[in-house]
Amino acid sequence: MDNKKIRVGIVRGLLYYKYTAMWEEFLKQLGCETLISPTTNKEILSRGSSVAIDESCLAVKIFLGHVDCIKDKVDYILIPRIESLIKDELLCTKFMGLPDVVRNSFDSVNVLDFNISLKEGISPKHAFLKLGKKFSSNPFKIRNAYKKACLAQTKFERDMEKGIIPKEILNEGVLNNKGSLKIAVLGHPYNVYDEFIGIPIIKKLNKLNAEIKTVEIVEPELARELSKNISEKLYWTYNKEILGAAQYYLNKGIDGIIFLISFPCGPDSLSIELAIQKIKSRVPIMVLILDELQAEAGLQTRLESFVDILKMQKGIDYAAN
């Protein structure tokens, strides 16, 4: 029997920034009420850091802080376990073990997980249809919910590709700023769009008269294909998209690239190093490693210095022309 009173928590972290539209619509169509955790702040990061193991990356610490923030306010917390979304490719191990990490970090969290692994023959459709059985015994209702969820996800992705940041991600269009410099801020969306660690960087760059480009503006299949120009052996799906976006913007004449890395992310460290080796002679590059001890003043100085370099280089280019 359908239950319209179930409240499901959605964590504003990690894959939320990629799939929230799909998750929310699917649960809504099945009669669930959803609660999204608030935007990241210092307290949430502190709460996550207090339960995370030392080796956890900043993004996982933030995720755990969000879980702690809503775990007592909902019946379930939606936490996917995703191994692979594309055949012969993998995601970072944190996405494979995230439900277990949450269960081991808290005494009482009712985790609602669903497994996706094309490597094991488990497609997203199969995972969602199985998940739907927890809320409805009607297979037609579940399939219809999945269909509408896919449509919502498609619109979400198309808006991102146009540079339109959906309200689920940002309430203000900080990426719409036009400027004399075009800077690609490349990293996972949970780093770039997080209100506490990523958006302040974009706002500072906006104030320095920079127009920002991100990974999500580049169509994923195109990005993965372009990533081969940097590395043909990389098998982390989301890292391929980041490297492909770098190549895409290089072809479009970007003025500079800033890579955002969540400390201490192994896949990011390796893939970004590969990118730097391939493209460092073409445009100025800066790597910002995000951690919980990041100083505001030091960040401001680094961004200002990087923008000054870009302005100087662009001025030399104009003089040459």
N, C-alpha and C positions, 0 to 999 in steps of 0.2 A: 504494500500500500504506500502511496506517495505521502511524504511528510513535508509539509510546507513551512514547518517551524524550525527546521535545522539551520543553524548559523555556522557558516564556514569562514574561517579566517584566511586572508590572503596576505602573505608577507611582502612588504615593500622592499624587496632586495633580490639580488641575483636575477633569476629568469623572469621576475615580475616585469622587468623593463622590456622584455621581448614578447611575453605571452599573456599579459594581464587581460587584454580584450577578450581573448579566447576563453580563458578560465572564468571570467566574470559572466560572460554570456551563457556559457554552458551550464553553470550552476543556477543562474537566474531562470533559464528555461526549464529547469527541473524543480523549480519552486523553492530553492534555497535562498536564504538571506546571506549576504556576504559582508564581512568587515575587513577593510584594508587597514593595515597598521599605518600610523602617522608617518610623516616625513622624518627622515633621520635627523637626530640631534645629538648633542654631546652625551646626554643621559643614556640614550639608546645604545650608542657605541660603548659606553662604559659598562652597561649591563651585559652586552654581548661579550666583551673582553673578559669579564669576570667568570664566565662559564666556559669559554673556549680554551682549547689547549694552546700552548705557546706557538706551535707550528702553523696554526690557522692563519689564513690570509685575512687582510682587513675586511674584504667583502663578506667572508663567512662570519667574522665577529659582528659585523653590522647586521647580518641576517639573523643571527642568534639573539641579538638585542631586540629585534622586531618581534621574534617569536615570544620572547619573555614579556614583551609589552602587551600582547593580546591573548596569550595562552589561557587566561582565566576568564576570558570574555566570550568564548566561542565553544561550539560543540566539537568542531574539528579544525585543524589547520592543514590547508592544502600544501603538500610538499612533494613535488615530483621526483622520481628517480629516473634520470635520463643518461643512458650509456652512449647511444649513437642515434643520430637523426639522418645520417647519410651512410650508405653502404661503404665499408672500408675506411670510415672516419670515426673518431671518438670525441667525446667531450672530456673536459677536465675531470679528474677523479672526484672532486667535491660534488659534482652533480650526480655521480653514480651512488655516492654514499650519504647524500644529504639527509634522507629520512632517518638513517641510523645515527648520524651525528646529533640530530635533534633529540632523538629518544635517549641517547646516552648523556646528553647535556642537561636534561630536565627530568624530574621525577614523574611528573604527570602531564603529559601532552598527548592528546588524542590525534595522532598523525593520520591524515588522509593522503595516502601516497598512491601513485600509479606509475607503472614502469613502462618506459619506452626504450626500445633497443632494436634498431633495424638489423644490427649485427646478429641478434638472436631471432629475428623474424617477427618482432613485436612492433607493429606500426603505431603511430599516434592514434589513428582511428580505432584500432583494436583496444588500446589502452583507455581511451575515453569511453568507449561503449561498455567496457568492463566496469569502469568507475561509475558510470551512470546507474548501474544496477544497485548501487548502495542507496540510491534515492528514488528509484522508480522501478516498478515491475513491468512497465509498459515498454516493450522494445521499440515501438514506433515513436513514442515520446522521446526516448533516449536518442534515437537516430536523428530526429528532427532537431533536438537540442545540439547535437554535434554539427549538423549542417549549418545552423544559425551561428554557432560558435566559429566555424570556419569562415563564414562571411564577415563576421566582426573582425577576425584576425586579418583577413585580406585587406579590409578598409584601413585598419590600423597600420599595416605595413606600407600600403600605398601612400598614406598621409606622411609617414616618416620619410619615404623616398622623395617626397616633394618638399621636404624640409619643414613640414607642418607637424609640430610636436603635439600629439593628442593630450587632452586634458588629464587623462589618467597618469601621464608622466609629468607634465609641467602645467601649472596654472598660468604661466606667463611665457610669451614667445621669445625667450632670450636669444634663440638662434636666428631670429629674423632680422637682427641688426645688420645693416650694411656698413661697410667700412672700406678704407683705402687698402687694407691688407686682407688677404684671404689665408686663414690658418686652418689646417686640418687638425682637429683634436680627436685623436684616434685611441680607442680603448673599448672595453666591454661597456655596454650601456649601463650596467649597474655601477660602474665607476663614473662615467661621463655625466649621467643624468641624476645621480644622487644629490639631493639638496644640501647635504652637509660636506661632501668631499669633492664633488665634480662641478656642480653648478656655480659655486663661488669662483672657480677658475674661469669658467666661460664668461661670467659677469665682469670679471676684472679685464679680460681680453676685449670684451665689448666696449668698456670704458676707454681702452687704449686704441679704439677705432679699428677693431678687427672684426671681420666677418667670419663666422665659424662654420666649418663643414665637419660632418661626423660620418661614422661608418654606415649608419642606417640609411643615409641618402643614396648609397650605392646598392643596386639590386644584388642580393646575396649570391645568386648563381654567377653573375658577372664577376663579383669580387673573388669568389673561389677560383674562377678560371684565371683571373689576373694574378692571383697569388703565386701561380707557377713561375712567374717571372722572377720571383724572389726565392722561392723554394718549391721544388717539385715533390719533396718527401714529407712535408709537414702533414700531419693527420688529425690535428685538432680543428674541428669545424669552425669554431668561433674565431680562433686565431688566424685561420686562413682568410676569413672575412676581413679582419683588421689589416693584414698584409695586402690583400687585394685592394682594399680601399686606399691604402697608401700609394699603390701603383696607379690606381685610377686618378687620384688627385695630382700625382706627378704629371700624368699625361694632360691634365687640364690646366697646368701652369700654376699650381698652388705656390704661395710665397714661403710657407714654412709648415713644418709638421711637429706637433706635440704628441708624444705617446704617453698615455696614462696607465700606470701599472699599480696594481694593488699588492703591497708588500705582504709576504714574500711569495709571489706567484711564479712557480717554475715554468709553466708553458709560456707565459707572457715574457719572462726574462729571456728564454731561449729564442722565441720567434722574433721579438723586437731586436735582439742582437743580430739575427740574420738580416732583418730589414735594414738596419743601420749600415751593415757591411755592404749592402747592395746599392743603397741610394744616398749615402751621406755626401757624396760629391755633387749631388744635383740640387739639393735645397738644405737650408739650415734645419737641424733636428734638435729637439729637446726632449729628454725623457724625465717625466715627473713620477717619482715613486711615492705613492700615497700610503701613509701610515698614521697611526693614532697620535703620534707626537709631532705631526706636521705643524710648523710655525707659520702663522699668518704673515708676519713681516718678511720672513725669508722667501716665502712664496711670491709675494708682491714684487720683491726685488728681482727675482729670477725671471718673472714674466715681463717686467719692464725692460730688463736687459735683452731678453730674446726679441721683443718687439723692436727695440732700438737697432738691433742687428739687421732685422728684416727691412726696416725703413732705410737704413744706410745702403743695404744691398740694392733695394729697389731704386733708390736715388742714383746709384752708379749705373744701373741698367738704363734709366731714362737718359742720363747724360751720354751714354754710349750710342743711344738712338738719335 
